[in-house]
Amino acid sequence: MNEAPPQRKVKNRAELRSLLEDSLISPEPDTEAMRFLGEEEDRSLKPKTYIIESNTDVKTIIENGHQLQATEDRTLWNIRVDNSQYPFYVYLDTLDERFWYIHSTNYAPSTDRFVRSFVSGSANHLDHVWLASDDLQILTKGKTPLGFGLTYADVFAGDEEGSGLSATHYGARIGEVLQGMREITPIKNQIALSNIRVGYDSNAGSVKEDIYKWGKMIAKKGDSVDAHLNLVESVRDYYSRTIEKVEKEYVTRFIYSEEHASVEGSYSVIHFSSDLKNLSRLADLLTSGSRPFRIWGLWRAVDEEQIKISGIDQHTNSPLQMELFRNELRVILNEGSCGNVVTRLFSNLQSGLDSNCELRGLDNGYIIKPHAVN
């Protein structure tokens, strides 16, 4: 059994920064050897930050039963996690009202479990940040690409063996390796990035960082935790621009006058690289209420080529409409809805149905540029 990491509450942001800095520069066992043993993530105590998307406030989180312990800073909270093996602390940063951070220096598997549970509570109105494979490739720009992970799990296959693809690559010529894999016909629609490793240099210092599709970021090695925190902010800013674009440009609005009511606006389109064979099976998955889609709803077939879906986004309990065709999925949001449902759908359809699907607007412009265009 792993030795429990040291436990510590923090009083303020200065103490949190010191804690994260100490964990970054402290020596660890040989991670290269641990990688071959499959234990690197289990044993790493390096700083981790999880970006989560919020449509709520701290008061609601506390009312839902979470034990948040206040610090000297009104936007920083200690959270004690009572793990079955040992208790540990994570640190919730709510300075940005829309995108919160959970910081940790604990082992990744235990912290991952807590974050997923914290986010998925139906009354919490929280969600992960959902970076698509295309987003992760875009985020290597201006940095040194050092590696990547691929995870594709066919949404139709369940636990069926041989229905997925998993691979990692660390080293040079990342782009060439990815392009070569995309030219292999049997797997060309399964090359979905689940994480990337980059080297990042800034005025604050340098860091080697792993960035995961669901908003987890781990500083693997570096000389200043400020470089890690700067990189976290840059990923948040990049993602928030996508969400704001969806919420401003690709929603429908109801216009009322004394004489009549009308609807105007636009919607998002997930365009598939090849025609779907079974629309009803995908409609069942999209309305089941289960993770990762977190949409509950009902659907009806218009004909063999079209299905209409009325759903509820369980993240915010907001209604949404979808129209499923063989070559595309239209996502129709009301004004004021959370755009995170669109990125959640897109990211998880890339990693479970078609890694070459594209996210566009009704005007056919890209909401997220695909790897072939970047």
C-alpha atoms as one frame of an Amber mdcrd trajectory, in Angstrom:
protein
   0.000   0.000   0.000   1.269   3.513  -0.837   2.443   5.580   2.089  -0.033
   8.348   2.825   1.155  11.766   1.621   1.630  14.521   4.212  -1.580  16.389
   5.062  -1.892  20.121   5.415  -4.540  22.814   5.400  -3.636  26.241   4.047
  -4.484  29.647   5.501  -4.234  31.746   2.340  -3.009  31.835  -1.267   0.598
  32.411  -0.234   0.580  29.147   1.737  -1.097  27.328  -1.145   1.529  28.556
  -3.589   4.288  27.464  -1.204   2.725  24.018  -0.839   2.424  23.565  -4.610
   5.965  24.873  -5.159   7.412  22.452  -2.609   5.669  19.510  -4.247   6.970
  20.536  -7.675  10.625  20.843  -6.759  10.782  17.917  -4.297  12.507  14.800
  -5.689  10.437  11.716  -6.448  11.282   8.103  -7.300  12.496   7.365 -10.828
   9.398   8.149 -12.893  10.847   6.512 -15.995  11.086   3.213 -14.151   7.624
   3.661 -12.651   6.133   4.246 -16.091   7.084   0.743 -17.115   5.548  -0.577
 -13.908   2.365   1.343 -14.581   2.646   3.195 -11.271   3.697   6.689 -12.252
   0.302   8.305 -11.696  -0.284   6.379  -8.443   2.924   7.538  -6.785   3.291
  11.081  -8.088   2.791  13.861  -5.535   3.431  16.629  -8.062   0.978  19.564
  -8.149  -2.292  18.941  -9.959  -4.975  21.423 -10.915  -8.450  20.497 -12.140
 -10.415  23.159 -14.026 -14.153  22.805 -13.460 -17.006  24.793 -14.980 -19.490
  26.250 -12.509 -23.063  27.478 -12.787 -23.500  27.816  -9.035 -21.993  29.421
  -5.935 -20.168  28.198  -2.860 -23.238  28.660  -0.653 -25.130  26.083  -2.728
 -22.207  23.649  -2.569 -22.172  23.910   1.226 -25.958  23.478   1.408 -25.563
  20.271  -0.620 -23.490  18.772   2.187 -19.890  19.441   1.168 -17.619  20.372
   4.067 -15.750  23.439   2.852 -13.400  25.023   5.377 -12.827  28.751   4.975
  -9.402  30.384   4.738  -8.301  33.986   5.145  -9.171  34.444   1.473 -12.919
  34.395   0.832 -12.421  32.643  -2.537 -10.127  29.859  -1.285 -11.372  26.796
   0.611  -9.875  23.692   2.197 -11.782  20.461   1.553 -10.993  17.375   3.626
 -11.506  14.162   1.659 -12.093  11.073   3.793 -10.516   8.400   1.640 -10.888
   4.721   2.566  -7.089   4.454   2.965  -6.279   7.890   4.381  -7.805  11.392
   4.555  -6.298  14.187   2.494  -6.947  17.815   1.585  -7.684  19.514  -1.707
  -7.988  23.255  -2.237 -10.926  24.885  -4.011 -10.229  28.222  -5.708 -13.399
  30.131  -6.711 -11.788  33.457  -7.662 -13.162  33.109 -11.192 -16.930  32.749
 -10.794 -17.343  30.622 -13.954 -14.237  28.428 -13.868 -13.098  27.073 -10.529
  -9.849  25.260  -9.735  -9.245  22.304  -7.461  -5.562  22.078  -6.505  -3.982
  18.952  -5.027  -0.631  17.421  -4.145  -2.165  14.030  -3.376  -1.961  10.833
  -5.453  -3.849  11.246  -8.717  -6.269   8.258  -8.549  -7.696   9.313  -5.171
  -7.979  12.939  -6.223  -9.509  11.988  -9.584 -12.232  10.009  -7.809 -13.044
  12.905  -5.512 -13.162  15.479  -8.331 -15.420  13.299 -10.488 -17.780  12.734
  -7.551 -17.753  16.424  -6.584 -18.549  17.509 -10.144 -21.171  14.893 -10.995
 -23.484  15.585  -8.045 -26.810  16.366  -9.698 -27.528  19.368  -7.449 -24.062
  20.916  -7.697 -24.427  22.475 -11.167 -20.754  21.745 -11.882 -19.125  20.162
 -14.905 -15.690  19.253 -16.151 -13.931  21.272 -18.778 -14.262  19.171 -21.947
 -11.322  19.607 -24.302 -11.766  17.883 -27.648  -8.923  16.091 -29.397  -8.670
  19.126 -31.695  -8.389  21.450 -28.671  -5.494  19.450 -27.247  -3.619  19.623
 -30.528  -4.239  23.389 -30.719  -2.882  23.769 -27.159   0.538  22.435 -28.213
   1.085  25.601 -30.243   3.708  27.906 -28.755   4.966  25.066 -26.565   7.287
  22.101 -27.009   5.282  18.923 -27.776   6.698  16.075 -25.680   4.090  13.323
 -25.889   0.465  12.335 -26.094  -2.052   9.736 -25.017  -4.880   8.310 -27.115
  -8.030   6.757 -25.710 -10.900   5.671 -27.949 -13.752   3.597 -26.526 -16.567
   2.777 -28.952 -19.802   4.124 -27.442 -21.763   1.260 -29.015 -19.500  -1.549
 -27.839 -19.777  -1.432 -24.035 -17.208  -3.800 -22.539 -16.707  -5.747 -25.753
 -13.051  -6.666 -26.265 -11.181  -5.185 -29.192 -13.611  -2.276 -29.516 -11.244
   0.510 -28.475  -7.798   1.938 -28.951  -5.291   3.112 -26.363  -1.760   4.313
 -27.014   0.905   6.633 -25.643   3.914   8.224 -27.289   6.672  10.208 -25.610
   9.445  11.727 -27.663  10.065  13.793 -30.755   8.081  14.270 -33.987   4.703
  14.174 -32.318   2.850  15.629 -35.298   4.356  13.124 -37.726   3.437  10.199
 -35.478  -0.173  11.380 -35.196  -0.451  11.984 -38.927   0.953   8.533 -39.648
  -1.638   6.933 -37.363  -4.433   8.876 -39.043  -3.436   7.375 -42.383  -3.983
   3.807 -41.141  -7.430   3.026 -42.558  -8.787   0.652 -39.860  -8.133   3.168
 -37.067  -8.246   6.534 -38.842 -11.497   7.503 -37.065 -10.201   6.421 -33.646
  -7.222   8.759 -33.221  -8.648  10.847 -30.378  -6.194  12.573 -28.059  -6.990
  12.094 -24.380  -3.978  14.014 -23.067  -0.862  15.808 -24.209   2.511  16.502
 -22.618   4.147  19.835 -23.369   7.138  21.839 -22.299   6.164  25.395 -21.393
   8.561  28.304 -20.865   7.491  31.671 -19.490   8.968  34.640 -17.662   7.878
  32.914 -14.443   9.879  29.752 -15.181   9.452  26.476 -17.032   7.407  23.337
 -16.537   6.740  19.971 -18.161   2.959  19.578 -18.081   0.344  16.916 -18.797
  -3.024  18.303 -19.964  -6.043  15.957 -19.999  -9.292  16.253 -21.973 -11.389
  16.615 -18.794  -9.469  19.566 -17.387  -6.853  17.827 -15.249  -3.353  19.320
 -15.440  -0.253  17.855 -13.765   3.089  19.630 -13.469   5.484  16.723 -13.998
   8.702  18.686 -13.613   9.699  22.328 -13.419  11.517  25.126 -11.642   8.545
  27.316 -10.653   4.932  26.525  -9.844   4.026  29.917 -11.323   4.683  28.459
 -14.779   2.154  25.706 -14.002  -0.420  28.215 -12.750   0.131  30.470 -15.785
  -0.426  27.522 -18.094  -3.612  26.592 -16.220  -4.902  30.129 -16.754  -4.068
  30.040 -20.462  -6.002  26.769 -20.896  -8.950  28.247 -18.979  -8.903  31.383
 -21.140  -8.757  29.337 -24.349 -11.669  27.149 -23.267 -13.796  30.038 -21.984
 -13.598  31.690 -25.417 -15.130  28.576 -26.986 -17.943  28.449 -24.430 -18.670
  32.168 -24.816 -18.764  31.783 -28.606 -21.374  29.014 -28.334 -23.483  30.957
 -25.814 -23.430  34.215 -27.793 -23.568  33.049 -31.408 -25.215  29.618 -31.443
 -28.384  29.904 -29.354 -32.040  30.592 -30.170 -33.997  33.548 -28.865 -37.737
  34.042 -28.529 -38.916  37.453 -29.744 -42.314  38.614 -28.564 -44.420  41.508
 -29.793 -48.046  42.512 -29.393 -48.930  40.798 -32.662 -46.878  37.606 -32.669
 -43.949  35.641 -31.327 -40.965  34.492 -33.363 -37.734  32.607 -32.934 -34.341
  33.748 -34.174 -30.774  32.610 -33.722 -28.535  29.724 -34.639 -27.302  26.365
 -33.411 -24.203  24.177 -33.182 -23.581  21.264 -35.543 -21.405  18.203 -34.917
 -20.632  16.990 -38.427 -19.625  13.321 -38.787 -16.909  12.224 -41.210 -19.038
   9.322 -42.436 -22.738   8.500 -42.295 -24.106   6.850 -39.157 -25.647   3.424
 -39.630 -27.843   3.257 -36.540 -29.468   6.511 -35.476 -31.712   4.996 -32.805
 -28.813   3.451 -30.854 -27.041   6.797 -30.665 -30.298   8.536 -29.684 -30.687
   6.025 -26.839 -27.171   6.786 -25.592 -27.616  10.538 -25.838 -30.819  10.484
 -23.752 -29.919   7.860 -21.123 -28.898  10.384 -18.450 -25.607   8.559 -17.876
 -22.051   9.822 -18.032 -20.302  11.184 -19.944 -23.149  12.870 -21.852 -25.325
  13.641 -18.770 -28.429  14.318 -20.860 -31.815  12.835 -20.084 -34.523  12.987
 -22.699 -36.992  11.477 -25.112 -36.694  11.007 -28.836 -38.888  10.252 -31.798
 -38.014   9.206 -35.335 -39.268  11.602 -38.005 -38.278   9.046 -40.623 -35.339
   6.706 -41.275 -33.015   9.670 -41.809 -33.908  11.966 -38.897 -34.558  11.776
 -35.148 -35.727  14.657 -32.959 -34.635  14.751 -29.318 -36.023  16.748 -26.409
 -33.589  16.645 -23.505 -32.498  18.073 -20.183 -28.854  18.933 -19.534 -28.317
  17.415 -16.076 -25.471  19.852 -15.418 -27.863  22.828 -15.217 -31.318  21.210
 -15.637 -31.771  23.360 -18.743 -33.812  22.108 -21.706 -32.218  21.526 -25.091
 -33.297  20.192 -28.451 -31.254  18.007 -30.782 -31.809  16.819 -34.313 -29.894
  13.715 -35.334 -29.206  12.934 -38.985 -26.879  10.359 -40.526 -24.198  12.970
 -41.183 -24.676  15.420 -38.326 -26.074  16.209 -34.877 -27.648  19.629 -34.404
 -27.640  21.008 -30.851 -30.214  23.728 -30.276 -29.849  25.734 -27.063 -32.105
  28.424 -25.688 -30.521  31.774 -24.885 -29.130  31.631 -21.344 -28.256  27.928
 -21.543 -24.790  26.673 -20.645 -22.588  26.047 -23.680 -20.632  23.360 -21.853
 -23.156  20.758 -23.033 -21.944  21.308 -26.605 -18.269  20.748 -25.791 -19.207
  17.762 -23.593 -21.027  16.166 -26.503 -18.305  16.977 -29.023 -15.345  15.845
 -26.911 -16.947  12.531 -25.991 -18.254  11.801 -29.477 -14.725  12.338 -30.800
 -13.348   9.816 -28.305 -16.155   7.272 -28.694 -17.727   7.531 -32.133 -15.766
   9.501 -34.720 -12.449  11.196 -33.928 -12.722  13.163 -37.175 -16.123  14.722
 -36.476 -16.122  18.527 -36.533 -17.854  21.199 -34.463 -19.347  23.903 -36.626
 -22.031  26.549 -36.494 -25.126  26.811 -38.634 -23.142  29.218 -40.826 -20.705
  26.304 -41.423 -17.889  28.174 -39.681 -15.723  26.190 -37.289 -16.390  26.618
 -33.589 -13.258  24.538 -32.913 -10.838  24.228 -35.810 -10.096  20.570 -36.667
  -6.530  19.241 -36.704  -6.529  19.163 -40.513  -7.087  22.951 -40.610  -4.755
  24.041 -37.805
